[in-house]
Amino acid sequence: MRRASPLAATAVLALLGGCATTPIVGGPAVTVVALVETPPVGTAAADAADDIAIWRNPDDPSKSLIVGTDKKAGLHVYGIDGRERSFAGGGLLNNVDLVDLGPSGVVVVASDRNDPLQAKLQAHRLNKDAGTLSPMGTIPVGPGESYGVCLSYIDFNLDLYAVLKDGRIEQLRSNERTGAVDPVLSRRVATQAEGCVVDPRDGTLYVGEENAGIWRFAAGSATGELVARVDNVQLVADVEGLARAPDGDPGGYLVASSQGDNAYAVFRLPDMTPVGRFRIGQGALGAVEETDGIALDTGDFGPQFPGGLFIAQDGRNEPRAQNFKFVSWAAIKEALGLE
């Protein structure tokens, strides 16, 4: 009998080992469908799309805008119909967030990964009428690789939370009078983190530690609490994007991308009680898998999204490159039986 070479034997063992690995599937999840999608970003088969942020036009929801990252090239601006309005180059950008400062305009901030050794943030101003971005400058954060970002505007303080890949979270504050951006507080989780979101009602910060779960930090506190663990039921690693849906004070929901099983976990605020999971399945548009960034706004966005808009990055949009898909928040709540 002909004996297999050591190299061939190793390859066979590796193949068998791979076949023996069973993907983790979390608890039951209801299915919803996307109603709108954006054009693909990047080139074919590229891991390019990542995160999105929503600006709702309070005067005319049909003129609302969405900013999405192409993490190999820059920032796209889309309309509520999913069509691209403009593109602003910026190189290697990962996560993005925005905040409406009223008369001072809409500020968009993205995590800048062009230098993996020195974390930075890129700031832009969003032209609400033209749907374009104008660069405002780069904000240094410190040593490390920039990864996640989220913003808050509370009591006229614009705070920027830069999540570094090693689990550090640096809070910076912009002085509207002087234009200076100063460090406020440093926090840390043990391993790789990315997604974050701030509750504007009280400044509570939520951070996703990818293989551990969701951390909650009270405003002004460097000490956090792991309020939702990766349990392979409600949350399956990686924990990626986070989004919030405030309702009254202090109610509402927090949504997390349970990337490991292509689902989204929903928790009731403020106690982080799990209330269900959902997936975005095949409909007129394709299903959504391997989601990184998510965004959610509960306002009225017109006939398709009268009860709010949920957007998810689609990490497997074959045969085209990755894109972003828009889902009715009202449909998600109805499917989950939420009030």
Salt bridges, closest charged atoms under 4 A:
GLU37 OE2 - ARG320 NH2 3.14
GLU37 OE1 - LYS325 NZ 3.34
ASP47 OD2 - LYS71 NZ 3.33
ASP50 OD2 - LYS71 NZ 3.25
ASP70 OD2 - HIS76 NE2 3.96
ASP81 OD2 - ARG83 NE 3.89
GLU84 OE1 - HIS76 ND1 3.15
ASP115 OD2 - LYS120 NZ 3.86
GLU145 OE2 - ARG113 NH2 2.59
ASP159 OD1 - ARG173 NE 2.65
ASP166 OD2 - ARG168 NE 3.00
ASP199 OD2 - ARG201 NH2 2.72
GLU225 OE1 - ARG216 NH2 3.37
ASP261 OD2 - ARG277 NH2 2.46
ASP261 OD2 - ARG279 NH2 3.16
ASP292 OD2 - LYS71 NZ 3.99
ASP314 OD2 - LYS325 NZ 2.73
GLU318 OE2 - ARG316 NE 3.64
